[in-house]
Amino acid sequence: MYRSPTLRALTSRLRGDALHHILDLQPAVGANVEFFSRFSCRLQIVDLLSALTAGDVQQLLLDDAGATFRRVLPSPPEPFDVVLAWEVFNYLSPSQFRCLVECLGNLCRADAVMLAFIATKKEIPLLPPVFRIVDEQTLHWQPKTAATRPGPRFPPAEVEKMTQGFVVVHSVLMRHGVQEYLFERRSDRGPDSG
């Protein structure tokens, strides 16, 4: 269990009467569903990394990542306000990372936010951990296995390049080897737009 300043920054944006549409990219976690039920939210859950390991999807991901993400991600009736990417990007190649960001950007409204944790250690768990929200600033990190694999170790400058369409609004390097990010979707309107 640990304090997450980035989770706190995210939840501070959920106050108010507006209905927030949230996309969670990890398996369903009862505590997280209960946590977001306190806010005015509509939560959609897609266990993205599990969906990408299905037999026919694995080959499609190698052949055409964009088509794969469009196939497994939802088509919401309204754009998302929040994306919880957790550690998903750590398990993708750089080109898949960029492609997923582009697809997510197309599903989000301008000014939507995305929470992502990028590993900085040499090794990460073989399988992505599950995050359980304890409260507005506390997370419980649950590994699925003790086995490990090489970590991506994307430098912050590379992360910013791979998240085109989003800007970093909050970033914290945590002692346990994770760089926490909160990104905001850029407005499509240019500076001269009316």
TITIRO-411432 format. One line per field, with one value per atom (N, C-alpha, C): x, y, z; atom name; residue in three letters. Coordinates in Angstrom, 3 decimals, padded with zeros to 6 digits. Example, Ala and Ser with C-alpha at 12.3 -4.5 7.8 and 13.67 -1.06 7.14 Angstrom:
TITIRO-411432
X: 013.190,012.300,013.200,012.850,013.670,012.900
Y: -005.690,-004.500,-003.300,-002.250,-001.060,000.030
Z: 007.800,007.800,007.800,007.080,007.140,007.870
name: N,CA,C,N,CA,C
resn: ALA,ALA,ALA,SER,SER,SER
//
This chain:
TITIRO-411432
X: 000.844,000.000,000.890,000.509,001.337,000.485,001.020,000.365,000.679,-000.332,-000.159,-000.589,000.369,000.005,-000.778,-000.526,-001.197,-002.652,-002.932,-004.333,-005.063,-004.404,-005.013,-005.299,-004.348,-004.550,-005.724,-005.865,-006.984,-008.315,-008.399,-009.686,-010.120,-009.166,-009.550,-010.319,-010.165,-010.879,-012.287,-012.624,-013.930,-015.007,-014.666,-015.647,-016.627,-017.767,-018.758,-019.901,-020.841,-022.064,-021.982,-020.927,-020.820,-020.709,-021.319,-021.189,-019.868,-019.039,-017.734,-017.782,-017.343,-017.271,-015.835,-015.658,-014.331,-014.105,-012.937,-012.511,-011.370,-011.572,-010.571,-010.007,-008.693,-008.065,-007.477,-007.840,-007.393,-008.614,-008.419,-009.571,-010.459,-011.717,-012.658,-012.204,-012.201,-011.826,-012.983,-013.606,-014.776,-014.543,-013.378,-013.090,-013.036,-012.545,-012.465,-013.844,-014.673,-016.050,-016.766,-016.595,-017.219,-016.673,-015.353,-014.753,-015.364,-015.446,-015.956,-017.462,-018.155,-019.597,-019.893,-018.887,-019.070,-019.201,-018.695,-018.728,-019.841,-020.088,-021.059,-020.308,-020.258,-019.422,-020.169,-019.787,-020.172,-018.864,-018.678,-017.412,-017.533,-016.598,-016.533,-015.185,-015.199,-013.992,-013.649,-012.401,-011.882,-010.527,-010.433,-009.151,-008.299,-007.656,-007.009,-005.921,-005.022,-003.903,-004.373,-005.414,-005.971,-006.605,-007.311,-007.941,-006.897,-005.714,-004.662,-003.967,-004.196,-003.548,-004.425,-005.657,-006.510,-005.835,-005.967,-005.239,-005.291,-006.499,-006.602,-006.168,-006.241,-005.888,-004.370,-003.652,-002.183,-001.542,-001.950,-001.361,-001.787,-003.038,-003.528,-002.755,-002.413,-001.646,-000.294,000.341,001.635,001.490,000.389,000.180,-000.344,-001.277,-001.936,-002.443,-001.581,-001.942,-003.171,-003.275,-004.423,-005.733,-005.781,-007.001,-007.298,-006.249,-006.429,-007.059,-006.499,-007.035,-008.458,-008.723,-010.104,-011.068,-010.561,-011.417,-011.726,-010.722,-010.925,-011.395,-011.171,-011.633,-013.096,-013.823,-015.252,-015.473,-016.667,-017.114,-018.179,-017.788,-018.741,-019.728,-020.948,-021.911,-021.470,-020.683,-020.120,-018.633,-017.811,-016.367,-016.046,-014.914,-014.460,-013.845,-014.023,-013.418,-012.145,-012.053,-010.932,-010.566,-009.259,-008.757,-007.796,-008.020,-007.127,-006.289,-005.099,-004.237,-003.368,-003.205,-002.388,-001.017,-000.619,000.699,000.626,-000.474,-000.668,000.485,000.962,001.981,003.297,003.560,004.792,004.846,003.707,003.623,003.429,003.691,003.551,004.888,005.080,006.250,006.056,007.126,006.956,005.927,005.914,004.943,003.521,003.340,002.015,001.581,002.519,002.263,001.688,002.401,001.948,000.578,000.380,-000.876,-002.040,-001.809,-002.851,-003.205,-002.202,-002.462,-003.323,-003.002,-003.787,-005.237,-005.422,-006.787,-007.540,-006.870,-007.522,-007.867,-006.966,-007.248,-008.513,-008.747,-009.955,-011.224,-011.083,-012.242,-012.506,-011.613,-011.696,-012.124,-012.771,-013.095,-011.845,-011.855,-010.771,-010.748,-009.573,-009.354,-009.597,-009.845,-009.916,-008.553,-008.515,-007.252,-006.994,-005.711,-005.297,-004.228,-004.463,-003.520,-002.691,-001.367,-000.492,000.721,001.157,002.342,003.384,004.538,005.595,006.750,007.104,008.162,009.521,010.342,011.708,012.752,012.325,013.250,013.655,014.743,015.207,014.234,013.528,012.598,011.229,010.191,008.808,008.171,007.033,006.367,006.051,006.141,005.842,004.428,003.507,002.108,001.796,000.945,000.658,-000.014,000.390,-000.259,-001.655,-002.420,-003.756,-003.704,-004.288,-004.326,-005.710,-005.726,-006.979,-006.924,-007.938,-007.993,-008.497,-007.717,-008.082,-008.854,-008.307,-008.990,-008.469,-008.796,-008.483,-006.993,-006.141,-004.709,-003.901,-004.574,-003.870,-004.233,-003.195,-003.373,-002.780,-003.401,-002.834,-002.435,-001.172,-000.590,-000.525,-001.219,-001.299,-000.612,000.598,001.235,000.513,000.510,-000.120,000.880,002.169,003.220,004.522,005.426,006.754,007.710,007.335,008.189,008.305,009.447,009.682,010.048,010.076,010.499,011.231,011.981,012.660,011.642,011.968,011.115,011.403,010.438,010.642,011.586,011.570,012.426,012.368,011.140,010.981,011.395,012.349,012.707,011.530,011.406,010.292,010.155,011.265,011.179,010.558,010.867,010.282,008.806,008.442,007.033,006.239,006.781,006.079,005.923,006.922,006.802,005.754,005.685,004.769,003.326,003.120,001.756,001.265,001.572,001.108,-000.412,-000.891,-002.321,-002.661,-001.715,-001.871,-000.670,-000.847,000.258,000.344,001.545,001.751,001.303,000.371,-000.052,000.400,000.841,001.334,002.246,003.425,004.355,005.180,005.279,006.021,006.818,008.111,008.933,008.822,008.282,008.062,009.276,009.462,010.627,010.599,009.425,009.348,009.566,010.115,010.516,009.445,008.571,007.501,007.429,007.285,007.007,005.505,004.827,003.379,003.110,002.162,001.789,000.288,-000.081,-001.449,-001.340,-001.935,-001.929,-003.279,-003.277,-004.536,-004.614,-005.787,-006.013,-006.017,-005.203,-005.165,-006.469,-006.874,-008.033,-007.704,-008.674,-008.462,-008.482,-008.977,-009.088,-007.724,-007.406,-006.160,-006.308,-005.224,-005.284,-006.169,-006.385,-007.218,-008.649,-008.977,-010.351,-011.293,-012.505,-013.466,-014.075
Y: -001.175,000.000,001.239,002.249,003.452,004.665,005.836,007.095,007.451,007.804,008.174,009.624,010.541,011.940,012.127,011.253,011.384,010.952,009.916,009.543,010.693,011.324,012.468,013.601,013.870,014.914,014.566,013.287,012.855,013.008,012.492,012.525,013.946,014.867,016.255,016.846,016.256,016.728,016.147,015.182,014.523,015.187,016.245,016.921,017.686,018.007,018.759,017.873,018.494,017.783,017.124,017.390,016.846,015.327,014.673,013.229,012.940,012.097,011.763,010.361,010.250,008.955,008.456,007.294,006.775,005.437,005.299,004.040,003.482,002.291,001.612,000.455,000.430,-000.561,-001.753,-001.960,-003.149,-004.007,-005.231,-006.062,-005.365,-005.758,-005.177,-005.454,-004.415,-004.513,-003.899,-004.708,-004.254,-002.972,-002.866,-001.665,-000.422,-000.557,000.593,001.007,000.008,000.310,001.029,000.540,001.181,002.592,002.765,004.082,005.093,004.754,005.705,005.908,004.991,005.185,006.369,006.844,008.017,009.296,009.251,010.423,010.241,011.274,011.187,010.640,009.297,008.650,007.536,007.336,006.137,005.434,004.238,003.507,002.378,002.338,001.244,000.560,-000.767,-001.532,-002.419,-002.334,-003.193,-003.706,-004.993,-005.591,-005.703,-004.598,-004.479,-005.524,-005.689,-006.609,-008.051,-008.435,-009.783,-009.926,-008.868,-008.905,-009.054,-008.487,-008.543,-009.898,-010.763,-012.082,-013.161,-012.826,-013.803,-014.205,-015.492,-016.052,-015.231,-014.896,-014.188,-012.730,-012.182,-010.774,-010.600,-011.587,-011.479,-011.224,-011.978,-011.795,-010.465,-010.086,-008.804,-007.649,-007.776,-006.725,-006.540,-007.635,-007.542,-006.967,-007.316,-006.872,-005.442,-005.098,-003.788,-003.400,-002.721,-002.358,-001.456,-000.526,000.381,-000.367,-001.321,-002.120,-002.934,-003.426,-004.220,-003.389,-002.197,-001.362,-000.907,-000.601,-000.210,-001.373,-002.589,-003.776,-004.031,-003.873,-004.253,-003.096,-001.856,-000.723,-000.430,000.100,000.363,001.567,001.646,002.830,003.492,004.404,004.959,005.906,005.992,006.939,008.389,008.623,009.952,009.774,010.782,010.649,010.466,009.822,009.621,010.900,011.087,012.203,011.765,010.468,009.927,008.560,008.324,006.994,006.566,005.388,004.798,003.747,004.146,003.226,002.382,002.810,002.107,001.788,000.492,000.110,-000.505,-000.294,-000.906,-000.614,000.627,001.006,000.262,-000.210,-000.959,-002.283,-002.771,-004.082,-003.989,-002.798,-002.581,-002.135,-002.391,-001.867,-000.359,000.381,001.821,002.156,001.407,001.712,001.399,000.318,-000.003,001.045,001.514,002.570,003.792,004.258,005.444,005.220,004.041,003.715,003.693,003.114,003.080,004.493,005.331,006.721,007.421,007.204,007.830,007.350,006.035,005.482,006.015,006.082,006.604,008.078,008.832,010.240,010.426,009.526,009.608,009.280,008.612,008.248,009.256,010.248,011.182,012.574,013.274,014.677,015.521,016.724,017.654,017.892,017.989,018.194,016.936,015.788,014.531,014.253,013.474,013.141,011.638,011.290,009.888,009.653,008.667,008.273,007.110,007.211,006.139,006.044,004.812,004.540,003.877,004.530,004.014,003.528,002.265,001.666,002.265,002.468,002.962,001.921,000.798,-000.258,-001.124,-001.868,-002.769,-003.912,-004.325,-005.447,-005.045,-005.612,-005.409,-006.784,-006.876,-008.181,-008.734,-010.045,-010.696,-010.377,-010.359,-010.013,-008.684,-007.868,-006.560,-006.706,-005.900,-005.935,-005.319,-005.553,-004.968,-003.899,-002.755,-001.645,-001.554,-001.524,-001.371,-000.028,000.802,002.121,001.957,002.433,002.377,003.635,004.783,006.057,007.035,008.309,009.276,009.471,008.975,009.140,007.879,006.762,005.540,004.391,003.673,002.522,001.279,000.152,-001.141,-001.823,-002.204,-002.795,-004.300,-005.070,-006.522,-007.228,-007.770,-008.529,-009.858,-010.311,-011.598,-012.743,-012.397,-013.412,-012.782,-013.623,-013.137,-013.108,-013.749,-013.768,-012.358,-012.115,-010.776,-010.830,-009.658,-009.475,-008.141,-007.871,-006.574,-005.425,-004.355,-003.175,-002.315,-001.507,-000.688,000.487,001.033,002.155,003.309,003.700,004.830,006.109,006.873,008.150,009.125,010.053,011.011,011.746,012.123,012.838,011.952,010.646,009.722,009.515,009.432,009.291,010.470,011.661,012.849,012.795,012.275,012.143,011.096,010.010,008.916,009.207,010.281,010.625,011.881,011.975,013.123,013.204,014.428,014.645,014.858,014.516,014.721,015.535,016.236,016.937,016.475,016.448,016.077,017.242,016.966,018.011,017.698,016.454,016.062,014.861,014.883,013.765,013.677,012.457,012.231,010.937,010.998,009.789,009.193,007.981,007.311,006.468,006.266,005.513,004.042,003.512,002.089,001.831,002.804,002.566,002.797,003.750,004.084,005.599,006.054,007.465,007.559,008.269,008.448,009.666,009.515,010.606,010.839,012.106,012.487,013.349,012.857,013.562,014.230,015.287,015.936,015.967,015.630,015.643,017.079,017.353,018.706,019.018,020.262,020.711,020.688,020.292,020.286,021.689,022.615,023.990,024.667,025.344,026.100,027.405,028.166,029.411,030.459,030.339,031.321,030.873,029.645,029.140,029.965,030.166,031.027,030.447
Z: 000.000,000.000,000.000,-000.782,-000.834,-001.210,-000.905,-001.252,-002.696,-003.447,-004.848,-005.042,-005.187,-005.420,-006.720,-007.696,-008.990,-008.899,-008.114,-007.878,-007.194,-006.234,-005.547,-006.533,-007.442,-008.455,-009.370,-009.698,-010.537,-009.814,-008.592,-007.898,-007.566,-007.439,-007.174,-008.349,-009.540,-010.732,-010.842,-010.002,-010.100,-009.253,-008.579,-007.747,-008.631,-008.080,-008.836,-009.283,-009.961,-010.349,-011.720,-012.472,-013.825,-013.789,-014.772,-014.915,-015.620,-015.012,-015.570,-016.180,-017.437,-018.115,-017.988,-017.347,-017.017,-017.720,-018.336,-018.934,-018.096,-017.539,-016.713,-017.529,-017.742,-018.614,-017.874,-016.620,-015.901,-015.576,-015.069,-014.711,-013.685,-013.667,-012.708,-011.287,-010.465,-009.056,-008.258,-007.400,-006.662,-005.885,-005.239,-004.439,-005.317,-006.553,-007.444,-007.945,-008.264,-008.673,-007.537,-006.321,-005.154,-004.952,-005.122,-004.943,-005.915,-007.195,-008.181,-008.077,-007.403,-007.222,-006.304,-005.559,-004.691,-005.493,-006.717,-007.581,-008.605,-009.352,-010.441,-011.654,-011.766,-012.777,-013.492,-014.742,-015.484,-015.806,-015.250,-015.353,-016.367,-017.323,-018.287,-018.102,-018.008,-017.721,-018.907,-019.357,-020.420,-019.945,-019.660,-019.260,-020.523,-020.879,-022.179,-022.403,-021.445,-021.680,-021.795,-021.070,-021.237,-022.612,-023.055,-024.380,-025.482,-025.267,-026.288,-026.359,-025.383,-025.397,-026.024,-026.404,-027.088,-028.393,-028.767,-029.901,-031.173,-031.666,-032.935,-032.807,-031.604,-031.393,-031.354,-030.825,-030.718,-032.076,-033.086,-034.420,-035.006,-034.801,-035.317,-034.691,-033.398,-032.721,-033.390,-033.801,-034.480,-035.890,-036.557,-037.937,-038.027,-037.150,-037.233,-035.840,-035.076,-033.698,-033.662,-034.603,-034.618,-034.760,-035.704,-035.896,-034.639,-033.986,-032.768,-031.667,-031.423,-030.346,-030.672,-031.944,-032.307,-032.086,-032.235,-032.051,-030.570,-029.699,-028.298,-027.408,-027.832,-027.028,-027.334,-026.372,-026.588,-027.498,-028.043,-028.786,-027.922,-027.050,-026.094,-026.776,-026.236,-026.797,-026.612,-025.578,-025.324,-025.030,-025.351,-025.100,-023.618,-023.364,-021.989,-021.432,-020.125,-019.398,-018.686,-018.379,-017.610,-018.185,-018.355,-018.709,-017.610,-017.060,-016.069,-016.798,-017.234,-017.983,-017.059,-015.802,-014.822,-015.423,-015.461,-015.990,-017.389,-018.087,-019.404,-020.356,-020.399,-021.378,-021.175,-019.957,-019.685,-020.434,-020.904,-021.531,-023.045,-023.603,-025.037,-025.628,-026.910,-027.614,-027.800,-028.085,-028.300,-029.374,-030.483,-031.548,-031.094,-030.328,-029.793,-028.771,-027.959,-026.976,-027.697,-028.752,-029.493,-030.119,-030.661,-031.325,-030.333,-029.163,-028.146,-027.695,-027.486,-027.086,-028.134,-029.401,-030.467,-030.432,-030.270,-030.209,-028.999,-027.847,-026.649,-026.830,-027.456,-027.710,-028.523,-029.483,-030.313,-029.538,-028.390,-027.564,-026.449,-026.315,-025.193,-025.645,-024.749,-025.019,-024.787,-025.312,-025.019,-023.516,-022.948,-021.515,-020.672,-021.302,-020.545,-019.938,-018.865,-018.220,-018.280,-018.290,-018.335,-017.280,-016.424,-015.389,-015.917,-015.826,-016.297,-015.391,-015.138,-014.333,-015.227,-015.413,-016.275,-015.403,-015.558,-014.746,-015.088,-014.066,-014.264,-013.863,-013.304,-012.892,-014.085,-013.910,-014.964,-015.188,-014.136,-014.255,-013.737,-014.356,-013.929,-013.777,-013.100,-013.013,-014.399,-014.534,-015.808,-016.264,-015.320,-015.593,-014.925,-015.532,-014.933,-013.576,-012.609,-011.298,-011.372,-010.336,-010.229,-009.147,-009.440,-008.487,-007.862,-006.531,-005.789,-005.069,-005.320,-004.690,-003.257,-002.303,-000.892,-000.511,-000.901,-000.701,-001.749,-001.629,-002.678,-002.938,-002.063,-002.294,-001.999,-001.786,-001.407,-002.343,-002.799,-003.671,-003.030,-003.289,-002.930,-004.233,-004.332,-005.535,-005.335,-006.210,-006.044,-007.216,-006.991,-008.078,-008.298,-009.561,-009.884,-009.821,-009.919,-009.931,-009.449,-008.969,-008.571,-009.756,-010.867,-012.056,-012.634,-013.294,-013.838,-015.314,-015.931,-017.312,-017.384,-018.446,-018.546,-018.579,-017.871,-017.885,-019.102,-019.533,-020.730,-020.496,-019.282,-018.891,-019.896,-020.282,-021.188,-020.474,-021.014,-020.388,-020.487,-019.541,-019.571,-020.903,-021.517,-022.801,-023.878,-023.843,-024.821,-024.533,-023.253,-022.897,-023.441,-023.291,-023.796,-025.312,-026.038,-027.495,-027.866,-027.089,-027.416,-027.018,-026.287,-025.852,-026.567,-027.859,-028.637,-028.571,-028.464,-028.277,-026.815,-025.943,-024.503,-024.005,-022.912,-022.259,-020.806,-020.269,-018.867,-017.985,-017.074,-016.131,-014.710,-014.502,-013.171,-013.372,-012.745,-012.864,-011.588,-011.062,-009.821,-009.961,-009.651,-009.616,-008.221,-008.151,-006.871,-006.493,-005.205,-004.720,-005.117,-005.409,-005.753,-007.252,-007.980,-009.356,-010.393,-010.139,-011.080,-011.225,-012.455,-012.718,-012.934,-012.029,-012.161,-013.040,-013.949,-014.846,-014.810,-014.891,-015.217,-016.463,-017.554,-018.827,-019.038,-019.820,-020.200,-021.718,-022.214,-023.674,-024.146,-025.151,-025.707,-026.407,-026.335,-027.089,-028.571,-029.400,-030.846,-031.428,-030.644,-031.128,-031.102,-032.179,-032.242,-031.516,-031.344,-030.604,-031.264,-032.590,-033.278,-033.440,-032.918,-033.064,-032.219,-032.760,-032.104,-030.917
name: N,CA,C,N,CA,C,N,CA,C,N,CA,C,N,CA,C,N,CA,C,N,CA,C,N,CA,C,N,CA,C,N,CA,C,N,CA,C,N,CA,C,N,CA,C,N,CA,C,N,CA,C,N,CA,C,N,CA,C,N,CA,C,N,CA,C,N,CA,C,N,CA,C,N,CA,C,N,CA,C,N,CA,C,N,CA,C,N,CA,C,N,CA,C,N,CA,C,N,CA,C,N,CA,C,N,CA,C,N,CA,C,N,CA,C,N,CA,C,N,CA,C,N,CA,C,N,CA,C,N,CA,C,N,CA,C,N,CA,C,N,CA,C,N,CA,C,N,CA,C,N,CA,C,N,CA,C,N,CA,C,N,CA,C,N,CA,C,N,CA,C,N,CA,C,N,CA,C,N,CA,C,N,CA,C,N,CA,C,N,CA,C,N,CA,C,N,CA,C,N,CA,C,N,CA,C,N,CA,C,N,CA,C,N,CA,C,N,CA,C,N,CA,C,N,CA,C,N,CA,C,N,CA,C,N,CA,C,N,CA,C,N,CA,C,N,CA,C,N,CA,C,N,CA,C,N,CA,C,N,CA,C,N,CA,C,N,CA,C,N,CA,C,N,CA,C,N,CA,C,N,CA,C,N,CA,C,N,CA,C,N,CA,C,N,CA,C,N,CA,C,N,CA,C,N,CA,C,N,CA,C,N,CA,C,N,CA,C,N,CA,C,N,CA,C,N,CA,C,N,CA,C,N,CA,C,N,CA,C,N,CA,C,N,CA,C,N,CA,C,N,CA,C,N,CA,C,N,CA,C,N,CA,C,N,CA,C,N,CA,C,N,CA,C,N,CA,C,N,CA,C,N,CA,C,N,CA,C,N,CA,C,N,CA,C,N,CA,C,N,CA,C,N,CA,C,N,CA,C,N,CA,C,N,CA,C,N,CA,C,N,CA,C,N,CA,C,N,CA,C,N,CA,C,N,CA,C,N,CA,C,N,CA,C,N,CA,C,N,CA,C,N,CA,C,N,CA,C,N,CA,C,N,CA,C,N,CA,C,N,CA,C,N,CA,C,N,CA,C,N,CA,C,N,CA,C,N,CA,C,N,CA,C,N,CA,C,N,CA,C,N,CA,C,N,CA,C,N,CA,C,N,CA,C,N,CA,C,N,CA,C,N,CA,C,N,CA,C,N,CA,C,N,CA,C,N,CA,C,N,CA,C,N,CA,C,N,CA,C,N,CA,C,N,CA,C,N,CA,C,N,CA,C,N,CA,C,N,CA,C,N,CA,C,N,CA,C,N,CA,C,N,CA,C,N,CA,C,N,CA,C,N,CA,C,N,CA,C,N,CA,C,N,CA,C,N,CA,C,N,CA,C,N,CA,C,N,CA,C,N,CA,C,N,CA,C,N,CA,C,N,CA,C,N,CA,C,N,CA,C,N,CA,C,N,CA,C,N,CA,C,N,CA,C,N,CA,C,N,CA,C,N,CA,C,N,CA,C,N,CA,C,N,CA,C,N,CA,C
resn: MET,MET,MET,TYR,TYR,TYR,ARG,ARG,ARG,SER,SER,SER,PRO,PRO,PRO,THR,THR,THR,LEU,LEU,LEU,ARG,ARG,ARG,ALA,ALA,ALA,LEU,LEU,LEU,THR,THR,THR,SER,SER,SER,ARG,ARG,ARG,LEU,LEU,LEU,ARG,ARG,ARG,GLY,GLY,GLY,ASP,ASP,ASP,ALA,ALA,ALA,LEU,LEU,LEU,HIS,HIS,HIS,HIS,HIS,HIS,ILE,ILE,ILE,LEU,LEU,LEU,ASP,ASP,ASP,LEU,LEU,LEU,GLN,GLN,GLN,PRO,PRO,PRO,ALA,ALA,ALA,VAL,VAL,VAL,GLY,GLY,GLY,ALA,ALA,ALA,ASN,ASN,ASN,VAL,VAL,VAL,GLU,GLU,GLU,PHE,PHE,PHE,PHE,PHE,PHE,SER,SER,SER,ARG,ARG,ARG,PHE,PHE,PHE,SER,SER,SER,CYS,CYS,CYS,ARG,ARG,ARG,LEU,LEU,LEU,GLN,GLN,GLN,ILE,ILE,ILE,VAL,VAL,VAL,ASP,ASP,ASP,LEU,LEU,LEU,LEU,LEU,LEU,SER,SER,SER,ALA,ALA,ALA,LEU,LEU,LEU,THR,THR,THR,ALA,ALA,ALA,GLY,GLY,GLY,ASP,ASP,ASP,VAL,VAL,VAL,GLN,GLN,GLN,GLN,GLN,GLN,LEU,LEU,LEU,LEU,LEU,LEU,LEU,LEU,LEU,ASP,ASP,ASP,ASP,ASP,ASP,ALA,ALA,ALA,GLY,GLY,GLY,ALA,ALA,ALA,THR,THR,THR,PHE,PHE,PHE,ARG,ARG,ARG,ARG,ARG,ARG,VAL,VAL,VAL,LEU,LEU,LEU,PRO,PRO,PRO,SER,SER,SER,PRO,PRO,PRO,PRO,PRO,PRO,GLU,GLU,GLU,PRO,PRO,PRO,PHE,PHE,PHE,ASP,ASP,ASP,VAL,VAL,VAL,VAL,VAL,VAL,LEU,LEU,LEU,ALA,ALA,ALA,TRP,TRP,TRP,GLU,GLU,GLU,VAL,VAL,VAL,PHE,PHE,PHE,ASN,ASN,ASN,TYR,TYR,TYR,LEU,LEU,LEU,SER,SER,SER,PRO,PRO,PRO,SER,SER,SER,GLN,GLN,GLN,PHE,PHE,PHE,ARG,ARG,ARG,CYS,CYS,CYS,LEU,LEU,LEU,VAL,VAL,VAL,GLU,GLU,GLU,CYS,CYS,CYS,LEU,LEU,LEU,GLY,GLY,GLY,ASN,ASN,ASN,LEU,LEU,LEU,CYS,CYS,CYS,ARG,ARG,ARG,ALA,ALA,ALA,ASP,ASP,ASP,ALA,ALA,ALA,VAL,VAL,VAL,MET,MET,MET,LEU,LEU,LEU,ALA,ALA,ALA,PHE,PHE,PHE,ILE,ILE,ILE,ALA,ALA,ALA,THR,THR,THR,LYS,LYS,LYS,LYS,LYS,LYS,GLU,GLU,GLU,ILE,ILE,ILE,PRO,PRO,PRO,LEU,LEU,LEU,LEU,LEU,LEU,PRO,PRO,PRO,PRO,PRO,PRO,VAL,VAL,VAL,PHE,PHE,PHE,ARG,ARG,ARG,ILE,ILE,ILE,VAL,VAL,VAL,ASP,ASP,ASP,GLU,GLU,GLU,GLN,GLN,GLN,THR,THR,THR,LEU,LEU,LEU,HIS,HIS,HIS,TRP,TRP,TRP,GLN,GLN,GLN,PRO,PRO,PRO,LYS,LYS,LYS,THR,THR,THR,ALA,ALA,ALA,ALA,ALA,ALA,THR,THR,THR,ARG,ARG,ARG,PRO,PRO,PRO,GLY,GLY,GLY,PRO,PRO,PRO,ARG,ARG,ARG,PHE,PHE,PHE,PRO,PRO,PRO,PRO,PRO,PRO,ALA,ALA,ALA,GLU,GLU,GLU,VAL,VAL,VAL,GLU,GLU,GLU,LYS,LYS,LYS,MET,MET,MET,THR,THR,THR,GLN,GLN,GLN,GLY,GLY,GLY,PHE,PHE,PHE,VAL,VAL,VAL,VAL,VAL,VAL,VAL,VAL,VAL,HIS,HIS,HIS,SER,SER,SER,VAL,VAL,VAL,LEU,LEU,LEU,MET,MET,MET,ARG,ARG,ARG,HIS,HIS,HIS,GLY,GLY,GLY,VAL,VAL,VAL,GLN,GLN,GLN,GLU,GLU,GLU,TYR,TYR,TYR,LEU,LEU,LEU,PHE,PHE,PHE,GLU,GLU,GLU,ARG,ARG,ARG,ARG,ARG,ARG,SER,SER,SER,ASP,ASP,ASP,ARG,ARG,ARG,GLY,GLY,GLY,PRO,PRO,PRO,ASP,ASP,ASP,SER,SER,SER,GLY,GLY,GLY
//
